[in-house]
């Protein structure tokens, strides 16, 4: 791996992890679409799952008292239940369709979120949480993007920001770690072939992003950060879409 590519990957980790600290998600919606372009579909998704477990673990001590554990269970358990089947599909799928899955999931969810944010409609309850879990589980395994389904749920349910950010962290730990383990079993551990120094640098960057994210959170309005997530998500999805089309066309 070239130095330029390694630095690009580290910058991507820093950006996505910092945003995750500010708004509760970002590694799935932002990191995965770019990562699959930089290092490949299977490897990019596996790395997204790894970081999707590491980052929330580091955040837990800071947000423990605000976690809604029943919501974690009602969204997390259905997500885990659908992951083995999704992992099997992922293991037999060529890279091209996976790129398209990543792009379609992110684009569709972002469009829905933008539209529903302007509609005076509230949808919540256990059924919505179960559907959210299924969508998040499928998205995490097939495309490394479990965030879009939760984004739609957060918009529809008018989920308050503080408990949302806190509750999402153990949810990502459950979903990402299960996805990582399941895909490891099916795909024979298709981790990205990164040098040791880069793995160490990635962990250091994730730790540093916590402090950076807290500083950014104090200076920027929440709506500003969320709009930035939307824009970057669209760009990442379009990159993945173009790569998927190119691979399919040979």
C-alpha positions in Angstrom: 0.0 0.0 0.0 1.4 3.4 -1.0 2.0 6.2 1.5 -0.6 8.4 -0.1 -3.2 5.7 0.2 -2.3 5.0 3.8 -2.6 8.7 4.7 -5.9 8.9 2.9 -7.2 6.0 4.9 -6.0 7.6 8.2 -7.6 10.9 7.3 -10.9 9.1 6.5 -10.8 7.3 9.9 -10.2 10.6 11.7 -13.0 12.4 9.9 -15.6 9.6 10.4 -14.6 8.8 14.0 -14.7 12.5 14.9 -18.2 12.9 13.4 -19.3 9.7 15.3 -18.3 11.4 18.5 -20.3 14.4 17.7 -23.6 12.9 16.4 -23.5 9.2 17.4 -22.8 7.7 14.0 -20.6 8.3 11.0 -18.3 5.3 10.7 -20.9 3.3 8.7 -22.4 6.1 6.6 -19.1 7.9 5.9 -16.2 5.4 6.3 -17.6 2.4 4.5 -18.4 3.9 1.1 -15.0 5.5 0.8 -13.1 2.5 2.3 -14.6 0.1 -0.3 -13.2 2.4 -3.0 -9.8 2.7 -1.4 -9.1 -0.9 -0.3 -11.8 -3.1 -1.8 -15.4 -4.2 -1.0 -14.8 -7.1 1.4 -11.8 -5.5 3.1 -13.4 -2.1 3.4 -16.5 -3.5 5.0 -14.5 -5.7 7.5 -12.4 -2.6 8.5 -15.6 -0.6 8.9 -17.0 -3.4 11.2 -13.8 -3.4 13.2 -13.8 0.4 13.7 -17.6 0.3 14.4 -16.8 -1.9 17.5 -13.6 -0.1 18.6 -14.9 3.5 18.6 -18.1 2.9 20.7 -16.2 0.8 23.2 -13.9 3.8 23.8 -17.0 6.1 24.1 -19.0 4.0 26.6 -17.6 5.4 29.9 -18.5 9.0 28.8 -22.2 8.3 27.9 -23.2 5.3 30.1 -25.9 7.1 32.1 -27.8 8.2 29.0 -28.1 4.8 27.3 -31.6 3.4 26.7 -30.9 -0.3 27.1 -34.4 -1.5 26.1 -34.0 0.3 22.8 -30.6 -1.4 22.3 -32.2 -4.8 22.8 -35.2 -4.2 20.5 -33.0 -2.9 17.6 -29.9 -4.9 18.3 -31.4 -8.4 18.6 -33.3 -8.4 15.3 -30.1 -7.0 13.6 -28.1 -9.9 15.0 -30.7 -12.5 13.9 -30.5 -11.6 10.2 -26.7 -11.4 10.0 -25.8 -15.1 9.3 -28.0 -15.2 6.2 -26.6 -11.8 5.0 -23.0 -13.0 5.6 -23.7 -16.1 3.4 -24.9 -13.8 0.6 -21.9 -11.6 1.0 -19.5 -14.5 0.9 -20.7 -15.7 -2.5 -21.2 -12.3 -4.0 -18.6 -10.8 -6.4 -17.2 -7.3 -5.4 -19.2 -5.3 -8.1 -22.7 -6.0 -6.6 -21.4 -5.2 -3.1 -20.3 -1.8 -4.2 -23.7 -1.2 -5.7 -25.4 -2.4 -2.4 -23.3 0.1 -0.4 -24.2 2.9 -2.8 -27.9 2.0 -2.9 -28.3 1.6 0.8 -26.6 5.0 1.6 -28.3 6.9 -1.2 -31.8 5.6 -0.5 -31.6 6.1 3.2 -30.2 9.6 2.9 -32.9 10.7 0.4 -35.6 9.2 2.8 -34.1 11.0 5.7 -34.0 14.3 3.9 -37.6 14.0 2.8 -39.0 12.7 6.1 -37.2 15.5 8.0 -39.6 17.9 6.4 -42.8 15.9 7.1 -44.7 16.3 10.4 -44.9 12.6 11.0 -43.9 10.6 14.1 -43.4 6.8 14.0 -42.0 4.9 17.0 -42.7 1.8 19.1 -41.3 -1.7 19.1 -42.4 -2.6 15.6 -40.4 0.3 14.1 -37.4 -0.7 16.3 -37.5 -4.3 15.0 -37.7 -3.1 11.4 -34.8 -0.8 12.1 -32.8 -3.6 13.5 -33.4 -5.8 10.5 -32.4 -3.0 8.1 -29.3 -2.1 10.2 -28.2 -5.8 10.4 -28.5 -6.4 6.7 -26.9 -3.1 5.8 -23.9 -3.7 8.2 -23.1 -7.1 6.8 -23.8 -6.5 3.1 -22.4 -3.0 2.8 -20.8 -2.0 6.1 -23.6 0.6 6.6 -25.8 0.0 9.5 -26.4 3.7 10.2 -28.9 4.6 7.5 -31.7 2.5 8.9 -31.1 4.0 12.3 -31.0 7.5 10.8 -34.5 7.0 9.3 -35.8 5.7 12.6 -34.3 8.6 14.5 -36.0 11.1 12.1 -39.4 9.4 12.2 -39.4 8.9 16.0 -38.1 12.4 16.8 -35.4 10.7 19.0 -33.8 13.3 21.3 -30.2 13.8 20.5 -28.5 13.0 23.9 -30.1 9.6 24.5 -29.8 8.8 20.8 -26.1 9.4 20.7 -25.6 7.4 23.9 -27.9 4.5 22.9 -26.3 4.1 19.5 -22.9 3.2 20.9 -23.7 -0.2 22.5 -25.9 -0.8 19.5 -22.9 -0.4 17.2 -20.8 -2.6 19.4 -23.4 -5.4 19.2 -24.0 -5.1 15.5 -20.5 -4.4 14.3 -18.8 -7.1 16.4 -21.4 -9.7 15.3 -21.0 -8.7 11.7 -17.3 -8.9 12.0 -17.4 -12.4 13.6 -20.0 -13.7 11.1 -18.2 -12.4 8.0 -14.9 -13.8 9.5 -16.5 -17.2 9.6 -18.0 -17.1 6.1 -15.2 -15.2 4.3 -12.2 -16.8 6.0 -11.2 -13.5 7.6 -10.8 -11.2 4.7 -9.2 -8.4 6.6 -7.4 -5.7 4.7 -3.7 -6.4 4.2 -2.3 -3.3 6.0 1.2 -2.9 7.5 1.5 -3.1 11.2 2.4 0.6 11.6 -0.9 1.5 9.8 -3.0 -0.6 12.2 -1.3 1.1 15.2 -1.8 4.5 13.6 -5.5 3.8 13.0 -6.0 3.0 16.7 -4.2 6.1 17.7 -6.3 8.2 15.3 -9.5 6.7 16.7 -8.4 7.6 20.3 -7.5 11.2 19.2 -10.8 11.6 17.4 -12.7 11.4 20.8 -11.1 14.6 22.1 -11.3 16.3 18.7 -15.0 15.4 18.4 -15.8 16.8 21.8 -14.0 20.1 20.8 -15.9 20.3 17.6 -19.2 19.5 19.3 -18.8 22.6 21.5 -18.2 24.9 18.5 -20.6 23.7 15.9 -24.4 23.5 15.8 -25.8 20.0 15.5 -27.7 20.8 12.3 -24.5 21.9 10.7 -22.7 18.6 11.5 -25.7 16.6 10.3 -25.8 18.4 7.0 -22.1 17.8 6.5 -22.7 14.0 7.1 -25.4 14.0 4.5 -23.2 15.7 1.9 -20.2 13.4 2.5 -22.5 10.4 2.5 -23.8 11.3 -0.9 -20.3 11.8 -2.3 -19.1 8.4 -0.8 -22.2 6.6 -2.2 -21.7 8.0 -5.6 -18.0 6.9 -5.6 -19.1 3.4 -4.6 -21.8 3.4 -7.3 -19.3 4.4 -10.0 -16.9 1.7 -9.0 -19.6 -1.0 -8.9 -20.8 -0.1 -12.3 -17.2 -0.1 -13.7 -16.6 -3.6 -12.2 -19.8 -5.0 -13.5 -19.1 -3.7 -17.0 -15.6 -5.2 -16.9 
